[in-house]
Amino acid sequence: MRKYVLWVWTIVSVLLVLPGCAKPTGIEVDLGKEFTLSIGQSAAVAGEDLSVKFVEVVSDSRCPQGATCIWAGEASCLIEVTSSGSTYRKLLTQSGNSGPSQTDFLKYEITFDLEPYPQVGRETKEGDYRLQLVFNSAPSTGTIVDNGSLIVGEIKAVTSMSTGYPWELEVLVKSVQNVDSLPNPVSDKVGQVISCRTDENASAFKVGQLITANVKLTGDVERGTLLYIYNIK
């Protein structure tokens, strides 16, 4: 009987201890400070109604270190951002050999870098990936700059928004064209992926589809300076 009681008590003790061994999945970070997430991990930004989760690495075709490639490739990862009670999914795309990249989202500027960088002869497993992030407040201008410039690009992601402009598109810029005397806001983005908003219906757009659109900068007090596209064809 004593052995039985001791055995039962040992099991209960283990069950009581095990929950305390679980690693927390969330951390708290500061606005403007770099932090790192592994896949499945979340972070809340102190003083902001904002949290972010690293969901997954969608693809990683970056040219490995030690290899010779005709294309630098790119890496895409998915994050989940929760702000003001709404949750959004955003695709972050980074060109190979480019170092950290930047994009605007809501009223924030996001700097991101996916590590480790691929190397010849070394396999990167899902659990090896780490996403380095910095969230900063995007500048607010309260003005609109509309110049009617044109872009030709390939759609990389389409996201339906619950607030603000109804749709966000990630577009790989193929070419740009100025149609008036004002500068094109993406004239230096050929070969890069831009994040832009539109209030046109983008439900029928597909990843990989080529589009032509006008582009402008919009200054929004709530969301900062954003790229906006219209007349999408």
C-alpha positions as CSV (number, residue, x, y, z in Angstrom):
1,M,0.0,0.0,0.0
2,R,2.8,2.4,0.8
3,K,4.4,1.8,-2.6
4,Y,1.1,2.5,-4.3
5,V,0.6,5.8,-2.4
6,L,4.1,6.9,-3.2
7,W,3.7,6.0,-6.9
8,V,0.4,8.1,-7.1
9,W,2.0,11.0,-5.2
10,T,5.0,11.0,-7.7
11,I,2.6,11.2,-10.7
12,V,0.7,14.0,-9.2
13,S,3.9,15.9,-8.4
14,V,5.1,15.5,-12.0
15,L,1.7,16.8,-13.3
16,L,1.9,19.8,-11.1
17,V,5.5,20.6,-12.2
18,L,5.1,20.2,-16.0
19,P,2.9,23.2,-16.7
20,G,5.6,25.4,-15.2
21,C,8.1,24.1,-17.7
22,A,6.2,25.4,-20.8
23,K,8.0,28.3,-22.5
24,P,6.0,31.5,-23.0
25,T,5.1,32.3,-26.6
26,G,4.7,36.1,-26.1
27,I,7.2,38.9,-25.2
28,E,6.9,42.6,-24.7
29,V,9.0,45.0,-26.8
30,D,9.5,48.7,-27.2
31,L,8.5,50.8,-30.2
32,G,11.6,51.6,-32.2
33,K,13.7,48.7,-30.7
34,E,14.7,45.6,-32.6
35,F,13.3,42.3,-31.4
36,T,13.4,38.7,-32.7
37,L,10.6,36.2,-33.1
38,S,10.7,32.5,-33.9
39,I,7.9,30.9,-35.8
40,G,4.7,30.8,-33.7
41,Q,6.0,33.4,-31.3
42,S,4.2,36.7,-30.6
43,A,5.2,40.1,-29.2
44,A,3.2,43.0,-27.8
45,V,4.5,46.6,-28.3
46,A,4.6,48.5,-25.0
47,G,2.4,51.6,-24.9
48,E,0.8,50.7,-28.2
49,D,-2.4,48.8,-29.0
50,L,-0.4,46.5,-31.2
51,S,0.9,42.9,-31.2
52,V,2.6,40.8,-33.9
53,K,3.0,37.1,-34.5
54,F,5.4,35.4,-36.8
55,V,3.2,32.9,-38.5
56,E,5.4,31.1,-41.1
57,V,8.0,31.3,-43.8
58,V,6.1,31.1,-47.0
59,S,9.1,30.7,-49.3
60,D,12.9,31.3,-49.3
61,S,14.6,31.3,-52.7
62,R,17.4,33.7,-51.7
63,C,20.7,32.9,-53.5
64,P,22.8,31.0,-50.9
65,Q,26.1,32.4,-49.7
66,G,28.8,30.6,-51.7
67,A,26.7,30.2,-54.8
68,T,26.6,32.0,-58.1
69,C,23.1,32.9,-59.1
70,I,21.5,34.9,-62.0
71,W,18.8,36.0,-59.6
72,A,19.2,37.2,-56.0
73,G,15.9,35.4,-55.1
74,E,13.7,36.5,-52.3
75,A,12.2,35.3,-49.0
76,S,8.6,35.8,-47.9
77,C,7.2,35.3,-44.5
78,L,3.7,35.8,-43.0
79,I,3.0,37.9,-39.9
80,E,-0.2,38.5,-38.1
81,V,-0.8,42.0,-36.7
82,T,-3.5,42.9,-34.2
83,S,-4.3,46.5,-33.6
84,S,-7.4,48.3,-32.2
85,G,-9.3,45.0,-32.1
86,S,-8.7,44.1,-35.7
87,T,-6.3,41.3,-36.9
88,Y,-4.5,41.5,-40.2
89,R,-2.2,39.1,-42.1
90,K,0.7,40.7,-43.9
91,L,3.3,39.2,-46.2
92,L,6.8,40.5,-45.8
93,T,9.0,40.0,-48.8
94,Q,12.7,40.5,-48.7
95,S,15.1,40.4,-51.7
96,G,18.2,38.3,-51.5
97,N,21.5,40.0,-50.6
98,S,19.5,43.2,-49.8
99,G,19.9,43.3,-46.0
100,P,16.9,44.4,-43.9
101,S,13.8,45.7,-45.8
102,Q,11.1,48.2,-44.9
103,T,7.4,48.5,-45.5
104,D,4.5,50.6,-44.1
105,F,1.5,49.0,-42.4
106,L,-1.3,50.8,-40.6
107,K,0.4,53.7,-38.9
108,Y,3.7,52.0,-38.6
109,E,6.9,51.5,-40.5
110,I,8.2,48.0,-40.2
111,T,11.9,47.0,-40.7
112,F,12.4,43.3,-41.0
113,D,15.2,40.8,-41.7
114,L,14.8,37.0,-42.0
115,E,17.6,34.9,-40.6
116,P,19.5,32.8,-41.1
117,Y,20.6,33.6,-44.7
118,P,20.9,30.5,-46.8
119,Q,24.4,29.0,-47.2
120,V,25.6,26.4,-49.7
121,G,25.6,22.9,-48.1
122,R,23.6,23.9,-45.1
123,E,19.9,23.0,-44.8
124,T,17.7,25.6,-43.0
125,K,14.9,23.9,-41.1
126,E,11.7,25.6,-40.1
127,G,12.7,25.8,-36.4
128,D,16.0,27.6,-37.4
129,Y,14.2,30.7,-38.8
130,R,14.2,34.0,-36.8
131,L,12.5,37.2,-37.9
132,Q,14.1,40.4,-36.7
133,L,11.6,43.3,-36.5
134,V,11.5,46.9,-35.6
135,F,8.2,48.9,-35.5
136,N,8.4,52.7,-35.8
137,S,5.6,55.2,-36.1
138,A,5.2,56.2,-39.7
139,P,5.4,60.0,-40.5
140,S,2.1,61.8,-40.7
141,T,1.8,64.6,-43.3
142,G,-2.0,65.1,-43.6
143,T,-1.5,65.9,-47.3
144,I,-2.1,64.1,-50.6
145,V,0.4,64.1,-53.4
146,D,-1.3,62.9,-56.6
147,N,0.8,62.8,-59.7
148,G,-0.8,60.1,-61.9
149,S,2.4,58.2,-62.4
150,L,2.2,54.7,-63.8
151,I,3.6,51.3,-62.6
152,V,3.6,47.9,-64.1
153,G,3.9,45.2,-61.6
154,E,3.3,41.6,-60.5
155,I,1.0,40.9,-57.6
156,K,2.7,39.0,-54.8
157,A,-0.1,39.1,-52.2
158,V,-3.6,40.4,-51.8
159,T,-5.0,41.2,-48.4
160,S,-8.6,42.3,-47.5
161,M,-8.5,45.0,-44.8
162,S,-11.2,45.5,-42.1
163,T,-10.4,49.2,-41.6
164,G,-9.1,52.0,-43.8
165,Y,-8.6,51.3,-47.5
166,P,-10.4,48.0,-48.2
167,W,-7.4,46.2,-49.9
168,E,-3.6,46.0,-49.5
169,L,-1.5,44.7,-52.3
170,E,2.1,43.6,-52.4
171,V,3.4,44.4,-55.9
172,L,6.8,43.6,-57.5
173,V,7.5,46.7,-59.5
174,K,8.5,45.8,-63.1
175,S,8.6,49.4,-64.6
176,V,7.5,52.9,-63.8
177,Q,6.6,55.9,-65.9
178,N,6.1,59.6,-65.1
179,V,3.2,61.1,-67.0
180,D,3.6,64.7,-65.7
181,S,6.3,66.9,-64.2
182,L,6.1,65.5,-60.6
183,P,8.4,62.7,-59.5
184,N,7.2,59.2,-59.3
185,P,7.0,58.0,-55.7
186,V,8.3,54.6,-56.6
187,S,10.9,55.5,-59.3
188,D,13.6,53.8,-57.3
189,K,11.6,50.7,-56.6
190,V,12.0,48.7,-59.9
191,G,12.7,45.1,-59.0
192,Q,11.5,45.6,-55.4
193,V,8.2,44.7,-53.7
194,I,6.1,47.6,-52.6
195,S,3.1,47.6,-50.2
196,C,0.2,49.7,-51.4
197,R,-3.4,50.3,-50.6
198,T,-6.5,50.7,-52.8
199,D,-10.2,51.2,-52.3
200,E,-10.9,49.4,-55.6
201,N,-12.3,45.9,-55.5
202,A,-9.3,43.6,-55.6
203,S,-11.1,40.4,-54.8
204,A,-10.5,39.0,-58.3
205,F,-6.8,39.7,-58.4
206,K,-4.5,36.7,-58.2
207,V,-0.9,36.2,-57.1
208,G,1.4,36.3,-60.1
209,Q,-1.0,38.5,-62.1
210,L,0.5,41.5,-64.0
211,I,-1.2,44.8,-63.5
212,T,-0.9,48.4,-64.6
213,A,-2.0,51.1,-62.2
214,N,-1.6,54.8,-61.3
215,V,0.3,55.4,-58.0
216,K,0.4,58.3,-55.6
217,L,1.4,59.0,-52.0
218,T,-1.3,59.7,-49.5
219,G,-0.7,61.4,-46.1
220,D,-3.0,60.0,-43.5
221,V,-3.0,61.3,-39.9
222,E,-4.0,57.9,-38.5
223,R,-2.0,55.6,-40.8
224,G,1.0,57.8,-41.8
225,T,2.3,58.2,-45.4
226,L,1.1,55.3,-47.6
227,L,1.3,54.3,-51.2
228,Y,-2.0,54.3,-52.9
229,I,-2.9,52.8,-56.4
230,Y,-5.9,53.3,-58.5
231,N,-7.1,52.7,-62.1
232,I,-5.9,49.1,-61.8
233,K,-6.0,47.1,-65.0
